[in-house]
Amino acid sequence: MRNEIIIQKLLSYSEKVIGYCAGLDYERFSANSQLVEACVFNLSQMGELANRVDAAYAEAHSQVPWRLLYGLRNRIVHDYEGVNLQLIWEIIEDDLPALRDELSRIK
């Protein structure tokens, strides 16, 4: 049950970020500090949750980049000089839709 709740939360966070950024380009995204903070917060939450999935569950669903999600969380939380917004944008644009789709399949 715990893993299913985590999947649902991951799906919810990913859908929020995708929705927040729909129709935007990098310039509009990076110019909106509230939007950036909302997206970065949700991505960091996703990383924290990814670290809480049971090892056997993560192995059974190895198509999800669990370690990369947690690694992103670490980069966000521990990057005291600032988050690389270009990297965040690329993740939102290039990786998050596919992750959302995979989480939907798992659910």
N, CA, C and O atoms as a GROMACS GRO file, in nm:
protein
  428
    1MET      N    1   0.082  -0.120   0.000
    1MET     CA    2   0.000   0.000   0.000
    1MET      C    3   0.086   0.125   0.000
    1MET      O    4   0.056   0.221  -0.070
    2ARG      N    5   0.191   0.124   0.078
    2ARG     CA    6   0.278   0.241   0.089
    2ARG      C    7   0.333   0.281  -0.048
    2ARG      O    8   0.334   0.399  -0.082
    3ASN      N    9   0.380   0.184  -0.126
    3ASN     CA   10   0.436   0.214  -0.257
    3ASN      C   11   0.332   0.273  -0.351
    3ASN      O   12   0.362   0.362  -0.430
    4GLU      N   13   0.210   0.223  -0.342
    4GLU     CA   14   0.103   0.275  -0.428
    4GLU      C   15   0.071   0.420  -0.393
    4GLU      O   16   0.041   0.501  -0.481
    5ILE      N   17   0.077   0.454  -0.266
    5ILE     CA   18   0.055   0.592  -0.224
    5ILE      C   19   0.167   0.682  -0.277
    5ILE      O   20   0.142   0.793  -0.322
    6ILE      N   21   0.288   0.632  -0.271
    6ILE     CA   22   0.402   0.708  -0.323
    6ILE      C   23   0.385   0.732  -0.473
    6ILE      O   24   0.409   0.843  -0.521
    7ILE      N   25   0.345   0.629  -0.546
    7ILE     CA   26   0.324   0.645  -0.691
    7ILE      C   27   0.217   0.751  -0.717
    7ILE      O   28   0.234   0.835  -0.806
    8GLN      N   29   0.110   0.747  -0.641
    8GLN     CA   30   0.004   0.847  -0.659
    8GLN      C   31   0.056   0.988  -0.632
    8GLN      O   32   0.024   1.082  -0.706
    9LYS      N   33   0.134   1.004  -0.528
    9LYS     CA   34   0.190   1.136  -0.497
    9LYS      C   35   0.288   1.181  -0.606
    9LYS      O   36   0.286   1.297  -0.646
   10LEU      N   37   0.372   1.090  -0.652
   10LEU     CA   38   0.466   1.123  -0.760
   10LEU      C   39   0.389   1.167  -0.885
   10LEU      O   40   0.426   1.264  -0.950
   11LEU      N   41   0.285   1.097  -0.915
   11LEU     CA   42   0.202   1.132  -1.029
   11LEU      C   43   0.139   1.269  -1.011
   11LEU      O   44   0.136   1.349  -1.105
   12SER      N   45   0.090   1.296  -0.893
   12SER     CA   46   0.029   1.426  -0.864
   12SER      C   47   0.130   1.540  -0.879
   12SER      O   48   0.100   1.641  -0.942
   13TYR      N   49   0.248   1.524  -0.821
   13TYR     CA   50   0.350   1.628  -0.832
   13TYR      C   51   0.391   1.649  -0.978
   13TYR      O   52   0.406   1.763  -1.022
   14SER      N   53   0.409   1.541  -1.052
   14SER     CA   54   0.450   1.556  -1.191
   14SER      C   55   0.342   1.628  -1.272
   14SER      O   56   0.373   1.713  -1.356
   15GLU      N   57   0.216   1.593  -1.249
   15GLU     CA   58   0.108   1.660  -1.321
   15GLU      C   59   0.099   1.808  -1.286
   15GLU      O   60   0.069   1.890  -1.372
   16LYS      N   61   0.125   1.842  -1.160
   16LYS     CA   62   0.125   1.983  -1.121
   16LYS      C   63   0.230   2.060  -1.200
   16LYS      O   64   0.200   2.164  -1.259
   17VAL      N   65   0.353   2.009  -1.201
   17VAL     CA   66   0.462   2.080  -1.268
   17VAL      C   67   0.434   2.092  -1.418
   17VAL      O   68   0.452   2.199  -1.476
   18ILE      N   69   0.389   1.985  -1.478
   18ILE     CA   70   0.358   1.990  -1.622
   18ILE      C   71   0.247   2.092  -1.647
   18ILE      O   72   0.254   2.168  -1.743
   19GLY      N   73   0.147   2.093  -1.563
   19GLY     CA   74   0.039   2.191  -1.578
   19GLY      C   75   0.086   2.334  -1.559
   19GLY      O   76   0.046   2.423  -1.634
   20TYR      N   77   0.170   2.356  -1.460
   20TYR     CA   78   0.221   2.492  -1.435
   20TYR      C   79   0.296   2.547  -1.556
   20TYR      O   80   0.291   2.666  -1.584
   21CYS      N   81   0.365   2.458  -1.627
   21CYS     CA   82   0.454   2.502  -1.734
   21CYS      C   83   0.395   2.489  -1.873
   21CYS      O   84   0.462   2.520  -1.972
   22ALA      N   85   0.272   2.444  -1.882
   22ALA     CA   86   0.209   2.426  -2.013
   22ALA      C   87   0.208   2.556  -2.092
   22ALA      O   88   0.166   2.661  -2.042
   23GLY      N   89   0.255   2.548  -2.214
   23GLY     CA   90   0.253   2.664  -2.303
   23GLY      C   91   0.365   2.764  -2.281
   23GLY      O   92   0.370   2.866  -2.350
   24LEU      N   93   0.454   2.737  -2.189
   24LEU     CA   94   0.564   2.830  -2.161
   24LEU      C   95   0.690   2.790  -2.233
   24LEU      O   96   0.707   2.674  -2.274
   25ASP      N   97   0.779   2.886  -2.249
   25ASP     CA   98   0.915   2.856  -2.294
   25ASP      C   99   1.009   2.886  -2.178
   25ASP      O  100   0.967   2.934  -2.073
   26TYR      N  101   1.137   2.858  -2.198
   26TYR     CA  102   1.233   2.875  -2.090
   26TYR      C  103   1.237   3.019  -2.038
   26TYR      O  104   1.246   3.041  -1.918
   27GLU      N  105   1.230   3.115  -2.128
   27GLU     CA  106   1.239   3.255  -2.086
   27GLU      C  107   1.125   3.294  -1.992
   27GLU      O  108   1.147   3.358  -1.890
   28ARG      N  109   1.006   3.254  -2.027
   28ARG     CA  110   0.890   3.286  -1.942
   28ARG      C  111   0.896   3.209  -1.811
   28ARG      O  112   0.862   3.262  -1.705
   29PHE      N  113   0.940   3.084  -1.819
   29PHE     CA  114   0.955   3.003  -1.698
   29PHE      C  115   1.056   3.067  -1.603
   29PHE      O  116   1.026   3.091  -1.486
   30SER      N  117   1.175   3.096  -1.653
   30SER     CA  118   1.283   3.145  -1.567
   30SER      C  119   1.258   3.286  -1.514
   30SER      O  120   1.317   3.325  -1.414
   31ALA      N  121   1.172   3.362  -1.580
   31ALA     CA  122   1.142   3.498  -1.536
   31ALA      C  123   1.038   3.502  -1.424
   31ALA      O  124   1.018   3.607  -1.363
   32ASN      N  125   0.974   3.391  -1.396
   32ASN     CA  126   0.867   3.387  -1.298
   32ASN      C  127   0.918   3.314  -1.173
   32ASN      O  128   0.917   3.191  -1.168
   33SER      N  129   0.961   3.389  -1.075
   33SER     CA  130   1.023   3.328  -0.957
   33SER      C  131   0.927   3.239  -0.879
   33SER      O  132   0.968   3.136  -0.824
   34GLN      N  133   0.801   3.276  -0.872
   34GLN     CA  134   0.704   3.192  -0.802
   34GLN      C  135   0.686   3.058  -0.873
   34GLN      O  136   0.678   2.953  -0.809
   35LEU      N  137   0.679   3.062  -1.004
   35LEU     CA  138   0.667   2.940  -1.083
   35LEU      C  139   0.789   2.851  -1.064
   35LEU      O  140   0.777   2.730  -1.044
   36VAL      N  141   0.906   2.911  -1.072
   36VAL     CA  142   1.031   2.836  -1.053
   36VAL      C  143   1.031   2.769  -0.916
   36VAL      O  144   1.061   2.650  -0.904
   37GLU      N  145   0.998   2.845  -0.813
   37GLU     CA  146   0.998   2.789  -0.678
   37GLU      C  147   0.896   2.677  -0.664
   37GLU      O  148   0.924   2.576  -0.599
   38ALA      N  149   0.779   2.693  -0.723
   38ALA     CA  150   0.678   2.587  -0.717
   38ALA      C  151   0.726   2.460  -0.786
   38ALA      O  152   0.710   2.351  -0.733
   39CYS      N  153   0.785   2.475  -0.902
   39CYS     CA  154   0.835   2.359  -0.976
   39CYS      C  155   0.950   2.291  -0.903
   39CYS      O  156   0.954   2.169  -0.891
   40VAL      N  157   1.044   2.370  -0.856
   40VAL     CA  158   1.159   2.314  -0.784
   40VAL      C  159   1.113   2.243  -0.657
   40VAL      O  160   1.164   2.136  -0.624
   41PHE      N  161   1.018   2.301  -0.587
   41PHE     CA  162   0.965   2.237  -0.467
   41PHE      C  163   0.904   2.102  -0.501
   41PHE      O  164   0.934   2.001  -0.436
   42ASN      N  165   0.818   2.098  -0.603
   42ASN     CA  166   0.753   1.974  -0.641
   42ASN      C  167   0.853   1.869  -0.688
   42ASN      O  168   0.838   1.751  -0.656
   43LEU      N  169   0.954   1.910  -0.762
   43LEU     CA  170   1.058   1.815  -0.805
   43LEU      C  171   1.137   1.761  -0.687
   43LEU      O  172   1.173   1.644  -0.684
   44SER      N  173   1.165   1.847  -0.589
   44SER     CA  174   1.238   1.799  -0.471
   44SER      C  175   1.152   1.702  -0.390
   44SER      O  176   1.203   1.605  -0.335
   45GLN      N  177   1.022   1.728  -0.383
   45GLN     CA  178   0.931   1.636  -0.315
   45GLN      C  179   0.929   1.501  -0.386
   45GLN      O  180   0.925   1.396  -0.322
   46MET      N  181   0.932   1.504  -0.516
   46MET     CA  182   0.935   1.380  -0.593
   46MET      C  183   1.061   1.300  -0.563
   46MET      O  184   1.056   1.178  -0.550
   47GLY      N  185   1.172   1.369  -0.552
   47GLY     CA  186   1.297   1.301  -0.518
   47GLY      C  187   1.294   1.239  -0.381
   47GLY      O  188   1.345   1.128  -0.362
   48GLU      N  189   1.237   1.308  -0.288
   48GLU     CA  190   1.226   1.255  -0.152
   48GLU      C  191   1.139   1.130  -0.151
   48GLU      O  192   1.173   1.031  -0.086
   49LEU      N  193   1.029   1.134  -0.221
   49LEU     CA  194   0.941   1.018  -0.228
   49LEU      C  195   1.008   0.900  -0.298
   49LEU      O  196   0.991   0.785  -0.258
   50ALA      N  197   1.083   0.928  -0.403
   50ALA     CA  198   1.150   0.821  -0.477
   50ALA      C  199   1.244   0.743  -0.387
   50ALA      O  200   1.265   0.624  -0.408
   51ASN      N  201   1.300   0.808  -0.288
   51ASN     CA  202   1.392   0.742  -0.196
   51ASN      C  203   1.318   0.656  -0.094
   51ASN      O  204   1.381   0.577  -0.022
   52ARG      N  205   1.187   0.669  -0.086
   52ARG     CA  206   1.109   0.596   0.014
   52ARG      C  207   1.043   0.469  -0.040
   52ARG      O  208   0.982   0.393   0.035
   53VAL      N  209   1.056   0.447  -0.170
   53VAL     CA  210   0.998   0.327  -0.229
   53VAL      C  211   1.079   0.206  -0.183
   53VAL      O  212   1.202   0.212  -0.175
   54ASP      N  213   1.010   0.098  -0.153
   54ASP     CA  214   1.078  -0.025  -0.113
   54ASP      C  215   1.172  -0.071  -0.224
   54ASP      O  216   1.142  -0.056  -0.342
   55ALA      N  217   1.286  -0.126  -0.184
   55ALA     CA  218   1.387  -0.170  -0.280
   55ALA      C  219   1.331  -0.272  -0.379
   55ALA      O  220   1.358  -0.263  -0.499
   56ALA      N  221   1.255  -0.366  -0.332
   56ALA     CA  222   1.197  -0.468  -0.420
   56ALA      C  223   1.100  -0.406  -0.520
   56ALA      O  224   1.095  -0.446  -0.636
   57TYR      N  225   1.024  -0.308  -0.476
   57TYR     CA  226   0.929  -0.239  -0.563
   57TYR      C  227   1.005  -0.159  -0.669
   57TYR      O  228   0.969  -0.160  -0.787
   58ALA      N  229   1.108  -0.090  -0.626
   58ALA     CA  230   1.189  -0.013  -0.720
   58ALA      C  231   1.252  -0.104  -0.824
   58ALA      O  232   1.257  -0.069  -0.942
   59GLU      N  233   1.300  -0.218  -0.782
   59GLU     CA  234   1.360  -0.313  -0.876
   59GLU      C  235   1.255  -0.368  -0.973
   59GLU      O  236   1.283  -0.386  -1.091
   60ALA      N  237   1.135  -0.394  -0.923
   60ALA     CA  238   1.028  -0.444  -1.009
   60ALA      C  239   0.982  -0.340  -1.111
   60ALA      O  240   0.927  -0.374  -1.215
   61HIS      N  241   1.006  -0.214  -1.079
   61HIS     CA  242   0.969  -0.103  -1.168
   61HIS      C  243   1.094  -0.023  -1.204
   61HIS      O  244   1.100   0.099  -1.184
   62SER      N  245   1.191  -0.092  -1.255
   62SER     CA  246   1.321  -0.030  -1.283
   62SER      C  247   1.317   0.070  -1.398
   62SER      O  248   1.415   0.142  -1.420
   63GLN      N  249   1.206   0.076  -1.471
   63GLN     CA  250   1.193   0.174  -1.577
   63GLN      C  251   1.180   0.316  -1.521
   63GLN      O  252   1.199   0.414  -1.594
   64VAL      N  253   1.148   0.327  -1.394
   64VAL     CA  254   1.142   0.458  -1.328
   64VAL      C  255   1.282   0.490  -1.276
   64VAL      O  256   1.344   0.407  -1.209
   65PRO      N  257   1.333   0.608  -1.306
   65PRO     CA  258   1.469   0.643  -1.262
   65PRO      C  259   1.474   0.688  -1.116
   65PRO      O  260   1.498   0.805  -1.086
   66TRP      N  261   1.449   0.594  -1.026
   66TRP     CA  262   1.441   0.624  -0.882
   66TRP      C  263   1.563   0.698  -0.832
   66TRP      O  264   1.549   0.801  -0.765
   67ARG      N  265   1.681   0.649  -0.863
   67ARG     CA  266   1.805   0.710  -0.813
   67ARG      C  267   1.827   0.849  -0.874
   67ARG      O  268   1.878   0.938  -0.806
   68LEU      N  269   1.790   0.866  -0.999
   68LEU     CA  270   1.804   0.998  -1.060
   68LEU      C  271   1.710   1.100  -0.996
   68LEU      O  272   1.746   1.216  -0.976
   69LEU      N  273   1.589   1.055  -0.964
   69LEU     CA  274   1.495   1.144  -0.895
   69LEU      C  275   1.551   1.188  -0.760
   69LEU      O  276   1.545   1.305  -0.724
   70TYR      N  277   1.604   1.092  -0.686
   70TYR     CA  278   1.660   1.127  -0.557
   70TYR      C  279   1.786   1.213  -0.573
   70TYR      O  280   1.810   1.304  -0.495
   71GLY      N  281   1.864   1.183  -0.674
   71GLY     CA  282   1.982   1.265  -0.703
   71GLY      C  283   1.946   1.408  -0.736
   71GLY      O  284   2.015   1.502  -0.694
   72LEU      N  285   1.837   1.427  -0.810
   72LEU     CA  286   1.790   1.562  -0.840
   72LEU      C  287   1.749   1.632  -0.713
   72LEU      O  288   1.780   1.750  -0.694
   73ARG      N  289   1.680   1.561  -0.626
   73ARG     CA  290   1.642   1.618  -0.497
   73ARG      C  291   1.764   1.666  -0.421
   73ARG      O  292   1.763   1.775  -0.364
   74ASN      N  293   1.868   1.585  -0.420
   74ASN     CA  294   1.991   1.623  -0.350
   74ASN      C  295   2.055   1.747  -0.412
   74ASN      O  296   2.103   1.835  -0.341
   75ARG      N  297   2.055   1.753  -0.544
   75ARG     CA  298   2.113   1.869  -0.611
   75ARG      C  299   2.035   1.996  -0.578
   75ARG      O  300   2.093   2.102  -0.556
   76ILE      N  301   1.902   1.983  -0.574
   76ILE     CA  302   1.818   2.098  -0.542
   76ILE      C  303   1.840   2.142  -0.398
   76ILE      O  304   1.861   2.260  -0.371
   77VAL      N  305   1.834   2.049  -0.306
   77VAL     CA  306   1.840   2.080  -0.163
   77VAL      C  307   1.978   2.127  -0.120
   77VAL      O  308   1.989   2.215  -0.034
   78HIS      N  309   2.082   2.072  -0.179
   78HIS     CA  310   2.217   2.102  -0.132
   78HIS      C  311   2.294   2.201  -0.219
   78HIS      O  312   2.411   2.229  -0.194
   79ASP      N  313   2.230   2.254  -0.321
   79ASP     CA  314   2.298   2.350  -0.409
   79ASP      C  315   2.277   2.490  -0.355
   79ASP      O  316   2.185   2.561  -0.394
   80TYR      N  317   2.365   2.528  -0.266
   80TYR     CA  318   2.350   2.656  -0.197
   80TYR      C  319   2.378   2.776  -0.287
   80TYR      O  320   2.340   2.888  -0.252
   81GLU      N  321   2.442   2.756  -0.401
   81GLU     CA  322   2.471   2.866  -0.491
   81GLU      C  323   2.358   2.891  -0.590
   81GLU      O  324   2.365   2.984  -0.671
   82GLY      N  325   2.257   2.810  -0.585
   82GLY     CA  326   2.144   2.827  -0.675
   82GLY      C  327   2.123   2.707  -0.763
   82GLY      O  328   2.217   2.633  -0.794
   83VAL      N  329   2.002   2.688  -0.802
   83VAL     CA  330   1.964   2.576  -0.885
   83VAL      C  331   1.987   2.612  -1.031
   83VAL      O  332   1.963   2.726  -1.072
   84ASN      N  333   2.034   2.517  -1.108
   84ASN     CA  334   2.055   2.536  -1.252
   84ASN      C  335   1.918   2.534  -1.320
   84ASN      O  336   1.863   2.426  -1.345
   85LEU      N  337   1.864   2.650  -1.349
   85LEU     CA  338   1.729   2.658  -1.405
   85LEU      C  339   1.719   2.596  -1.543
   85LEU      O  340   1.614   2.542  -1.579
   86GLN      N  341   1.826   2.603  -1.620
   86GLN     CA  342   1.824   2.541  -1.752
   86GLN      C  343   1.806   2.389  -1.739
   86GLN      O  344   1.731   2.328  -1.814
   87LEU      N  345   1.875   2.330  -1.642
   87LEU     CA  346   1.861   2.186  -1.617
   87LEU      C  347   1.720   2.154  -1.570
   87LEU      O  348   1.660   2.056  -1.616
   88ILE      N  349   1.667   2.233  -1.479
   88ILE     CA  350   1.530   2.212  -1.431
   88ILE      C  351   1.432   2.218  -1.547
   88ILE      O  352   1.343   2.134  -1.558
   89TRP      N  353   1.449   2.317  -1.634
   89TRP     CA  354   1.359   2.330  -1.748
   89TRP      C  355   1.370   2.210  -1.841
   89TRP      O  356   1.268   2.159  -1.888
   90GLU      N  357   1.490   2.165  -1.868
   90GLU     CA  358   1.508   2.048  -1.955
   90GLU      C  359   1.442   1.924  -1.895
   90GLU      O  360   1.383   1.844  -1.968
   91ILE      N  361   1.450   1.909  -1.764
   91ILE     CA  362   1.384   1.796  -1.699
   91ILE      C  363   1.233   1.807  -1.714
   91ILE      O  364   1.166   1.708  -1.746
   92ILE      N  365   1.181   1.926  -1.692
   92ILE     CA  366   1.036   1.948  -1.705
   92ILE      C  367   0.991   1.921  -1.848
   92ILE      O  368   0.891   1.854  -1.870
   93GLU      N  369   1.063   1.973  -1.943
   93GLU     CA  370   1.024   1.960  -2.084
   93GLU      C  371   1.050   1.821  -2.141
   93GLU      O  372   0.965   1.766  -2.211
   94ASP      N  373   1.166   1.766  -2.112
   94ASP     CA  374   1.210   1.643  -2.180
   94ASP      C  375   1.178   1.515  -2.104
   94ASP      O  376   1.148   1.413  -2.165
   95ASP      N  377   1.185   1.518  -1.973
   95ASP     CA  378   1.179   1.395  -1.894
   95ASP      C  379   1.047   1.376  -1.819
   95ASP      O  380   0.999   1.263  -1.805
   96LEU      N  381   0.991   1.484  -1.771
   96LEU     CA  382   0.875   1.471  -1.683
   96LEU      C  383   0.751   1.412  -1.752
   96LEU      O  384   0.682   1.331  -1.690
   97PRO      N  385   0.720   1.450  -1.875
   97PRO     CA  386   0.602   1.388  -1.938
   97PRO      C  387   0.614   1.236  -1.951
   97PRO      O  388   0.517   1.164  -1.926
   98ALA      N  389   0.730   1.186  -1.988
   98ALA     CA  390   0.750   1.042  -1.998
   98ALA      C  391   0.742   0.975  -1.862
   98ALA      O  392   0.688   0.865  -1.849
   99LEU      N  393   0.796   1.041  -1.759
   99LEU     CA  394   0.788   0.987  -1.624
   99LEU      C  395   0.643   0.981  -1.579
   99LEU      O  396   0.599   0.881  -1.521
  100ARG      N  397   0.568   1.086  -1.604
  100ARG     CA  398   0.426   1.089  -1.569
  100ARG      C  399   0.351   0.973  -1.635
  100ARG      O  400   0.269   0.907  -1.573
  101ASP      N  401   0.381   0.951  -1.762
  101ASP     CA  402   0.315   0.843  -1.836
  101ASP      C  403   0.351   0.708  -1.776
  101ASP      O  404   0.265   0.620  -1.765
  102GLU      N  405   0.475   0.689  -1.738
  102GLU     CA  406   0.518   0.564  -1.677
  102GLU      C  407   0.453   0.543  -1.541
  102GLU      O  408   0.410   0.432  -1.508
  103LEU      N  409   0.446   0.648  -1.463
  103LEU     CA  410   0.379   0.638  -1.333
  103LEU      C  411   0.232   0.604  -1.350
  103LEU      O  412   0.176   0.529  -1.271
  104SER      N  413   0.169   0.659  -1.454
  104SER     CA  414   0.028   0.628  -1.481
  104SER      C  415   0.012   0.480  -1.515
  104SER      O  416  -0.085   0.417  -1.472
  105ARG      N  417   0.105   0.425  -1.592
  105ARG     CA  418   0.098   0.284  -1.626
  105ARG      C  419   0.114   0.196  -1.502
  105ARG      O  420   0.045   0.095  -1.488
  106ILE      N  421   0.204   0.236  -1.414
  106ILE     CA  422   0.226   0.158  -1.291
  106ILE      C  423   0.103   0.162  -1.202
  106ILE      O  424   0.064   0.061  -1.144
  107LYS      N  425   0.043   0.279  -1.194
  107LYS     CA  426  -0.074   0.297  -1.106
  107LYS      C  427  -0.187   0.208  -1.153
  107LYS      O  428  -0.294   0.208  -1.093
   0.00000   0.00000   0.00000
